[in-house]
Amino acid sequence: MTQTAQLLDEKTISTVKATVPVLEVHGEEITSRFYQMLFENHPELKNIFNQSNQRQGKQSKALANAVYAAAMYIDNLEAILPTVKQIAHKHRSLNILPEHYPIVGENLLAAIKDVLGDAATDDIMEAWGKAYGVIADAFIQIEIDMYEETANQQGGWTGYRDFNVVHKVKESDVITSFYLKPSDNGQIPSFQAGQYITVKIEKEGAPYNFLRQYSLSSRSNSEYFRISVKKEEGLNDNPDGDVSTYLHDHIKEQDVVKLSAPAGDFVLRKEDKPLVLISGGVGITPLVSMLETAVIEQPNRPIYFIHAAQNSSVHGLRESIRATADTHSQVQSYVVYDSPYENDQFDKEGYIDLAWLKSILPTNDASFYFCGPEGFMKAINRALKEWNVDEQDVHFEFFGPAGSLD
């Protein structure tokens, strides 16, 4: 990507970097206007973009952060390569194609002009047009490589493939697991612990398709994929989970759903240092995959699995984790409930905090992986920073568009 940035002349680079303060102030306004214009001009793209995230403003905020970072590092795009690859994984999973990029570029530039008005001079618009072309080309090439790698993998495919729901298992009052096998009885590819798949739902009478990404909640195997889905009820101004509700209430065993191949870069790394897995709520799903993988592939590695939930009624996959801990001496499992029932069994009441982490973990020289609601992840991230955990040992995943833990 450094070579890509070199395609831009100095005037273009300096002009784009000069817009960084403007993007800091008006970025979300620009990206909100962009999505409004995009869907007005190309309503068919609602079949690709998560409309729940649109209604909640998550997608606009994530795009604003990405545009801001691109402007700041336009002379050194290598610095944002991890973010680019993370986004590219999501794009590949959603089947974003090269022909989509000119449409996005046209509407993004129009939104910049619309929001900034006369402040968006011809020089600024020309510079951003060039910069977008270079950034888009970088994304396209990375994604082409990902598509090829996915298609050439044993059992791999591109686009969407039909899978049968062979088992539907209630894990808690709010979480249900779906075991999925290919309808064509063909092979499925291996995947890395922590990755996700995209589920495509085509509801009769709905104006567009629904796409949702769900973490794979078991270790890789040749028989099935498993996803464990929380039924998202509508609370206050949050819409009901269009897809999670549909899966829970309408999808039965032997029904068919369409899936994209596994993707994602929040994956378990092979290391010798202790492994600490910290989950909140349905954030448990990718970490269960990591747990099941680590005990097989890294049998001598100390593992600490810590899960936080309201109480036992919403604690999904509890028996699976307990069975793994009981049969593998390297695993220590802890449960934290903030609103426990009288007969609940748990290790701490309340919330995970640094003092308690220090009391159960022998060292901060470990690999930490965490996932859960945004507030939960912010609290864990603050605790690990306060404990001076090396940044390279801190790994986390947002469900949905990437946010900030600062």
N, C-alpha and C positions, 0 to 999 in steps of 0.2 A: 504493500500500500504506500510505502514511501516513494516508490517509483511512480505510482499513480499521482501522488501530490506534485511530483516534479513536472507533470504535464501542465500545471497552471503557472502562468507568468506572475511576476512579483506584484504587478498592479492588482491583479485579481485577488491574490492572497491577502494583500494589505487591505483591500476594500472589504473583503469578507470578514477579516479579523476585526475591522473597525465596527462591524455591526454587532459584535458580541454584547456590548452594554444594552443595545436596543433589544436584542433577543432575550436578555435576562429580564427585561421589564415586560415585553409584549409577546414573549414566546408562546404562552398558552393561548392567548387571544388569537394569534396567527394560526396555530394548529387546530384550534376549535373551528375557526372559519374555514380552514382547509378541508376538514372532514365534511362540513356542511356543504361546501361547494362540490366536493368529490362525489357525494352521494346524490346531489341534485343533478349533476351532469352525467353520472354513471351509476344509476341505482343498482345495476347488476352486481356491483362490488360489495353490496350488503351481504352477498352470499359468501364473502371471504372474511369480512371484518366482524368481530364480536360486538353485537349491538348493545349488549348489557354493559360492556366496558365503555362504549360510546356514551350511553345514557349517564353513566357515573363519572364521566370525564377522565377515566384512567388512561385511555389511549391517547387523548390529547396531551396530557401531562407527560407521558412517556415519550411521545414524539418530540415535544418541545425540548425535553432534556437531551434527546439524541441530536436534534438540529443545533442546539447550543454547543454541545461537545464537538460536533463536526466543524462548526465555525471557529471554535477556540483552537482546534488542532488541525486546521486545514493545511498547514505547512508540515505537519508530522502526523498523518493519519495512522501511522503504526501505533501511536499511543492509545488509540481507541479500538485497536484490533479485537481485544476480548469482547467488547460490547458489540462490535460489528458481527462477530461470529455467533454470539448469543442471539442476536436478532435474526441472523441468517438461518439458524436452526429453526426458529419459529416460522420464518417465511417458507422454508422447505416443507415443514410439517403442514402448513396451510396451503401449499401448492401455489405460492406466489411465483409468477413467471416473468421472464424478461420483458414481455409486452406490456406488463402492468406499470413498469417504471416511467415511461414517457407520460402516461396518464397522471401518475402521482406528481411528477415534476411540473407539468403544466398547471395543475391545480394548486400546488404549493407556492409556486411563483405568483400566481394570481392572488392567493391569500395574502402573501407578503405585501403586494401592491395595494390590495384592498384595505388592509389594516393600517399600514404606514402612510398611505396617501402620498402627498408631495415629498415626504421625507424619503421615499423609495425612489431615488433618482435613477436616471438611465444607467449610470455607471454601476450603481448597486445592483440593479436588476440584471445587467449583463454579467457582472461578476458572479452573482448567485446562480445564474443560468449555467455558466461554465463549471462552477463548483459542483452543482447538483449532477451534471453529466459525469464528472469524474467519480463522485461518490457512488452514483448509481452503477457505473461500470464495475466498480470494486465489489459491490454487493452481488451483482449479476454473476461475476466470475466465481466468487466464493460459493454461491448457491448452485451454479452449474456443476461444480466439483462435488458438492454434497448430493445432488440428484444422481450423478453418475455412480458415486460410491454406494448409495442406497440401492440403486437398480442392480448393480453388479454383485451385491452381497448375496450369499446363499439364502434363498427364501425371501429376498428383498423385492420391493416393488415401488413404483412411483404412482402418484394419484391416490385414489381410494380403492380399497379392496373389501369385499364382503366377508364378514365374520359372523358366525352363529354364537349366540349366548348359550353356552352348554351348562352353566350353573349360575344361579343368582342366590347369593348368600347374604343374609342380614347380619351385619357385624355389630351394630348398635342401633339405638333409636333413630339415628340420623345418617348412618353410613352403611352402604350396601356394596358388596363386591360382585363384579361381573367377570366370569371366566369366559374367554373368547377364543374360538378356534376358527381357522379359515373355512369358508363355505366350500371352497374348491378342494379341500382336504390336502392342500399342498403344504410345503414347508413354511415355517416362519423364521425370520432372521433372529440371531442373537442380539441382545441389546446390553448397554452398560447400565449398571445399577444407578438409579436416579433419573433416567430418561422418561419421556412421556410419549403418548400417542395423541393424535387428533381424532375425535369422534365427530362424524358428520351425520346430522339428523335432518331428514326431509319430511316435515310435517305436512299432512294433507291440508290444503287451503292456506298454508302460511305463505307470506309474500316473498320469503327468501329462506335459504338453508340456515341451519344453526351449526356452528363449528365450536367445539370446546376441546381444550387440551387437558388430559388427565395423566398424572404420573402412573407409571407401571408399579404395582405394589407387591410384586414377587420378584425373586431372582430369575434371571434369564433361563429358559428351558425350551425344549423342542416341541412341547405339547400345546401350550396356551399362553395368552396374555391375560393378566389380571389387572383390572382397575378397581379402585375402591372409592366410591363417589358419595360425597355428602350432599344430602338434599338441602338446597339453599332456599330457605323460607324468606319471604319478603318481610323486611323490617324497616320501619320508617320510610325513607325515600329510596331504599334499595329494592330493585325489582326482584321478583321471584327468579330462581335459577331456571331459565327456560329449558335447558338441556337436562340438568340434574333432576328436576321434577319429572320430566318426561321419562327419563331412564327409570326412576324409582316407581312411578305410577303406571307406566304403559308398556315398558319393555319386559317381555316374559322369556323364560327359557325356550330356546330354539328360534326366537326372533333373530332377525338379521340387522346388524349395524355396519356402517362403513367406517373404515379406519385408514389413516395414513401410517406409514412406517415409523418406528421409533426415532426420536430426535431429542436434542438437548445436550447442554454442556455442563449441567450440574451433576457430575458423575463421581463415583467413588474412585479414589486414587490408591494405587498399591504402595503402601509405606509400612515402615516398621513401628513408628511411634503409635501410642495409644489412639484409639478411635472413639470420639465422643459424638453421639447422635442425639440431637435435642429437637423435639417436635412439639408443636402446639396444635390441638384440634386435628383437622384433616391433613395438616402438614406432615402427619405421620407417614403418609403413603410412600413417598420416595425413600424415606429413611428405613422403612421395613425392607424394601428391596436391597438397600445397602447392607442392612444387618444380615439378611439371609445369604447374601453374596459373600460377605466378609468371613462368616464362620466356615464357609467351604473353601474359599480361595486363600484366606489368610488365617489359618487355624491357630497360630500362635500369637495373634495380635490381641492385646487387651481391648475390650469393647465395653463402653458405657452407654446404655440406651436410656434416655430420660424423656418421659412424655408428660405433657401438661394438658389437662382437660377440666371441664367443670365438675364432672363426677363420672361414675361408672356407666351411667345410661348412655352417654355420648362418647365413650372411650372405644373407638373402633380398633379391630385387629388385636385386641388385648390377649386373647388366648394364644394366637400365633406367636406373639412376642414372648409370652410366658413359657411356651413349649420350647422355643429356641434357647431361652436362657437356662431352662432346666436341663437341656441335653448338651449344652456347650459351656464348660466351666470358665471359658475366657470371657463370658458375657455377664455383666452386672446390669440389672434393669431396675429403674426407679420410676415411681408414679407420683405426680403432683396434682392434687385436686383443689380447686379454689372454692367449690361449693359441694362438698362431699355429702353423700347420704349417710345415715347412721351406721349402716353395716358395711360401708365401703372399706376396702383395704388399699392403703396408699402409704407413701413414705414421707410426704410433706403436705400440709394444708396451706393454701395460699398460692404464692407464685414463686417461680424460680428466681433466685437472687444470687449475687456473687458469693456472699458468705456461705450459703448452703452448697454451692458448686465447689467451693474450696474444701468443704467438709467431706465430700464424697469422692472428689477427684484427687489423685496423688500428685498431679503436676499440671502446669499450664502448657508444657511442651507436648502438645497433642494436636491431632487434626480434628477440628470442630466442624460439624455440618449441622445446619439448623434450617427449619422450615415451619411456617405457620402464619397466623394473621400478622399484618404489618406491625401493629403495636407490640406484639409478642417478640417479633424479630428485632425490633429496635431495642427492646429491653435486653435481650440476649447479647446483641452486638455491643451495647454500652458496657455490659458486665465483662465481656471478653477484652474490650479495649482497656478497661480499668485494671484488669488482671495482666495486662501487657502481653497478651497472646500475639504471636507473630502474625501479621496480616496475611502472609502466605498460607497460614494454617486455618484461616477462617473462610468457610464456604457456605453460601446460602442461596435459596431459590425463592423468587416471588411467584405466586400463582397469578397468572395474568400479566399485564404489562409491567415492566420493571419500574420500581420506584426507588426511593432513597432511604437509607437507614440513618442518615445524619439528623 
